[in-house]
Amino acid sequence: MVAETENLIVVAPTPTPFGADDSIDFDALERNVDRWMRTSLSGFVLNSENGEEAFLSENEKLRIVRCVRRVCGKSRLVIAGVDSPSLTDTLRLAEALAAAGADFIRLRIPRLTDNVAGYLHDAISGCPMPVYIINQPAPGMFLSSTAPRNVTAELIGDVATMGNVAGYIASADLRFEARVRTFVPTKKHFWTGNGSLLLAGAAIGADGACLMLGNVAPQECADILKLASQGNVAAAKTIQDRLHETDWQILSRRAAGLKAALTLLGFDAGVPRAPSSACSPNDVEIIRQAMVSAELL
């Protein structure tokens, strides 16, 4: 059903292409998904920060899920993001995303409640489909992060044991996440969430990845995980070292950087939604040079 490399899953937060009138270009989205389906990418994470979720209406988010599901059928995972501190709103949106065709909900640990444990237990129990919990403490904190307030490794491990949890997506704080790994059951997925830390994530026990770099270098990401799982760390590190600068230069420019990189690869990525700025010609050249050095161009 799903494209995997020896059961190692690599999914990517899918960017949303916008047309000249700032509306979603669904034709471009279809073309992009069709192209990604010819790679080793295991699936699509929709309505994420890389997908500019804060700039999308609920109706647009549902249409994105329907579009991607229609294009990929059942051959790839479709994971839909929910980011709401409201339990009622979370469950309502999860129901709508399930009806739109999502396989899983990617549930962000809430940033705006002092009752994280209560939220997670009730949201997971009431969700109509399996859940991947993501630890992303603050918007845009792709390059570094800290443990979210009111969240402990023990709490994450506790909710990960729930039957409706498919797995956990780690933050970039490897000191915290190495401890979390000891609490998350081995039968549940534990995915790393950062391209530059892909090999390091594998070292602490990650069996997959959900990361921006998967859009740009899906085969390389899969290869790092595969080689690491086989104990061939030197070969995995060779690939990882090639990708560091590309990951940094793209991610430091957020959605604009990702769209610039994909455009260089020939995708219909477009530019960020207004009023966000696109990359400057100088930024694009920096990204291009990094991708050439990484052997991606």
Secondary structure, DSSP 8 states (H G I E B T S, - for coil): ----BTTBEEEEE----B-TTSSB-HHHHHHHHHHHTTSS--EEEESSTTTTGGG--HHHHHHHHHHHHHHHTTSSEEEEEE--S-HHHHHHHHHHHHHHT-SEEEEE--SS-S-HHHHHHHHHHH-SS-EEEE---STT--S-----TT--HHHHHHHHTSTTEEEEE--S-HHHHHHHHHHS-TTSEEEE--GGGHHHHHHTT--EEE-THHHH-HHHHHHHHHHHHTT-HHHHHHHHHHHHHHHHHHHTTHHHHHHHHHHHTT-------TTS----HHHHHHHHHHHHHTT--
